[in-house]
Amino acid sequence: MLPYALKSKANSSRQWAFARAFIAYAAGDAFGVAHEFLTEPIKPIPIQLLAKSDWPFGGVSDDTLLSILSIEALANSDSTN
């Protein structure tokens, strides 16, 4: 899905636009994962990527992973059914 779009020379294509949007979505997820499930919000909100003790640095949550699975399932499904 994304590797092909990233190699594409046609940066104005729909595929490239989708790839950029998805990368931005995943980056937002990586920045937000440190804030998930906190009882008290982090204040002030930092402008750098935070680590989480039980999470790999820069890791994404299930939001991105479930989106990838959904996109792959839709891409591989038979649209006639």
One Martini backbone bead per residue (centre of mass of N, CA, C, O) as a GRO file, in nm:
protein
   81
    1MET     BB    1   0.068   0.055  -0.030
    2LEU     BB    2   0.294   0.270   0.055
    3PRO     BB    3   0.559   0.198  -0.091
    4TYR     BB    4   0.453   0.256  -0.378
    5ALA     BB    5   0.373   0.554  -0.331
    6LEU     BB    6   0.665   0.650  -0.245
    7LYS     BB    7   0.794   0.568  -0.538
    8SER     BB    8   0.638   0.762  -0.678
    9LYS     BB    9   0.659   1.031  -0.915
   10ALA     BB   10   0.349   1.108  -0.870
   11ASN     BB   11   0.274   1.348  -0.635
   12SER     BB   12  -0.037   1.412  -0.749
   13SER     BB   13  -0.157   1.166  -0.673
   14ARG     BB   14  -0.380   0.991  -0.491
   15GLN     BB   15  -0.180   0.801  -0.362
   16TRP     BB   16   0.006   1.020  -0.244
   17ALA     BB   17  -0.209   1.163  -0.076
   18PHE     BB   18  -0.274   0.920   0.100
   19ALA     BB   19   0.008   0.871   0.213
   20ARG     BB   20   0.039   1.145   0.355
   21ALA     BB   21  -0.209   1.120   0.537
   22PHE     BB   22  -0.122   0.859   0.681
   23ILE     BB   23   0.143   0.962   0.798
   24ALA     BB   24   0.011   1.186   0.966
   25TYR     BB   25  -0.166   1.000   1.133
   26ALA     BB   26   0.066   0.828   1.256
   27ALA     BB   27   0.214   1.065   1.386
   28GLY     BB   28  -0.017   1.149   1.573
   29ASP     BB   29  -0.025   0.879   1.719
   30ALA     BB   30   0.268   0.888   1.830
   31PHE     BB   31   0.222   1.153   1.995
   32GLY     BB   32  -0.047   1.044   2.158
   33VAL     BB   33   0.028   0.779   2.318
   34ALA     BB   34   0.133   0.918   2.588
   35HIS     BB   35  -0.181   1.022   2.654
   36GLU     BB   36  -0.305   0.761   2.693
   37PHE     BB   37  -0.485   0.675   2.982
   38LEU     BB   38  -0.488   0.928   3.144
   39THR     BB   39  -0.604   1.096   3.426
   40GLU     BB   40  -0.390   1.321   3.361
   41PRO     BB   41  -0.291   1.570   3.190
   42ILE     BB   42  -0.044   1.704   3.004
   43LYS     BB   43   0.127   1.989   3.146
   44PRO     BB   44   0.221   2.109   2.910
   45ILE     BB   45   0.211   2.056   2.587
   46PRO     BB   46   0.428   1.902   2.411
   47ILE     BB   47   0.653   1.928   2.106
   48GLN     BB   48   0.739   1.634   2.166
   49LEU     BB   49   0.830   1.317   2.169
   50LEU     BB   50   0.715   1.072   2.382
   51ALA     BB   51   0.768   0.852   2.619
   52LYS     BB   52   0.680   0.515   2.717
   53SER     BB   53   0.751   0.272   2.936
   54ASP     BB   54   0.557   0.041   2.759
   55TRP     BB   55   0.684   0.179   2.490
   56PRO     BB   56   0.792   0.245   2.193
   57PHE     BB   57   0.960   0.472   2.043
   58GLY     BB   58   0.719   0.592   1.817
   59GLY     BB   59   0.478   0.445   1.869
   60VAL     BB   60   0.177   0.299   1.794
   61SER     BB   61  -0.140   0.244   1.805
   62ASP     BB   62  -0.430   0.083   1.717
   63ASP     BB   63  -0.527   0.293   1.519
   64THR     BB   64  -0.322   0.237   1.291
   65LEU     BB   65  -0.338  -0.073   1.276
   66LEU     BB   66  -0.645  -0.090   1.212
   67SER     BB   67  -0.631   0.077   0.955
   68ILE     BB   68  -0.449  -0.110   0.795
   69LEU     BB   69  -0.632  -0.359   0.808
   70SER     BB   70  -0.878  -0.228   0.673
   71ILE     BB   71  -0.745  -0.146   0.407
   72GLU     BB   72  -0.648  -0.429   0.326
   73ALA     BB   73  -0.926  -0.565   0.328
   74LEU     BB   74  -1.054  -0.379   0.113
   75ALA     BB   75  -0.838  -0.427  -0.112
   76ASN     BB   76  -0.892  -0.764  -0.096
   77SER     BB   77  -1.176  -0.743  -0.174
   78ASP     BB   78  -1.486  -0.829  -0.308
   79SER     BB   79  -1.704  -0.595  -0.452
   80THR     BB   80  -1.946  -0.808  -0.538
   81ASN     BB   81  -2.034  -0.893  -0.221
   0.00000   0.00000   0.00000
